[in-house]
Amino acid sequence: MTDQRFKVAVMTGGHSFEVPPFRDLFAGLDGVDAYIQHLDDFCADAGRCRTWYDVACFYTMHKPGPTDDGPWYQGKRKSVLETLGRTPQGIFLLHHAILAFEDWDVWRQVSGLDAHSFRAYDHGERIGVHVADVGHPITAGLGDFEIVDETYTMADCDADSHVLLTTDHPKSMKTLAWTRQYHKARVFCLQLGHDGQAFANPSFRTLVQRGILWCAGHI
């Protein structure tokens, strides 16, 4: 347990999701205060609180790339997202967020992934997950586990990434979780997390909670 609480902007948009289980996932994380909002709310920043968050968690899948040409209430998406990494505010790309903005080089630098390599997805797959780095703060003490989730058939993250989780599932990319550094910000990418069944998995919940704390520089 941690007495300190970390503020997380959890951004959605561009892809549907199971709302109550998603809300319950973040509400149940120790040490985390999650503020679920659309990406437009984060970018418009009507309350001038965007820099107040310790971590920016993206559960978005907008394509092909952000622009500043939308209506005023969407904010300047491109300009705002280009500020990522200017401060130590952590960046967490969750599930389909690794596929967002496939034509934008900035997102590729953040994720360490070529979203154009994506070929297929499959729902409800039983995935055996291997902990590739048992000493990392996010995965320390976490054993190999099984989860029912969505797989992505695509290329893996680049060599500048630090791999935490892998799988040998024939329909999945090999790497399921990895960390990076993007300028001043820590980045955690987690491919898992399609629906309520995945959200309820204890190992998945541990990864999300620790991933947030690591992105915030706490562990």
C-alpha positions, 0 to 999 in steps of 0.5 A: 500500500502507498500513502501517496496518491498519483493523479492520472488523466485517463484519455479515451476516444476513437474506439468503443470500450466497456465503460463500467468495468473500465471505470471500476478498474481505475477506481480500484487501483491503490495509490491512484486517482484516475480522471477519465476524460475524452482526449478533447477534454485533455487537449482543450484543458478548460480547467487549466489542469493538464500539467497537474497530472502525474501521468497521461494514460492514453486509451485512445485510437484516433487515426491517422494523425492529430491536427489543430484544425478541429472546432475550438472545443476539441483543443489543439490536439497536435500542438498539445500532444507535441508537448509530451515529454517536455516534462517528467509527466509519465506516458502510459499507452494502454491497449489500442493506444499503441495503434493510434496516429499511425501516420504520425512520427511523434507517436511512433517515437513515443510508442517505439512501434510501427502501427502500419505493421498491424495486420489483424486482431482476434478477440477472446484469445487465451494468452499465455504471458511470460514475464521477460524481466522479473527484476523490473519494478513493474513486474517484480514478483509477478509470475507468468500468467494467463489472460483472455484478451485481444491479440494483435498481429503486428511487428514488435517494438523497436530495439530502444525499448525495454521488454517486460512481457512476451507471449508465444501465442501464434496470433499475437505480437511477441512483445506485450509490454515494454518501457521507453524514455521519451525525452524527459518522460517515462513511457509504459506500453501495454498491449493487453486490455480489451474488455471487462474480462481482461480488466478483472484479471489480477495480474493485469490490474497489478501491471496497470497500477505499477505501470502508473506508479513507475511512469510517475517516478514513484517505483 
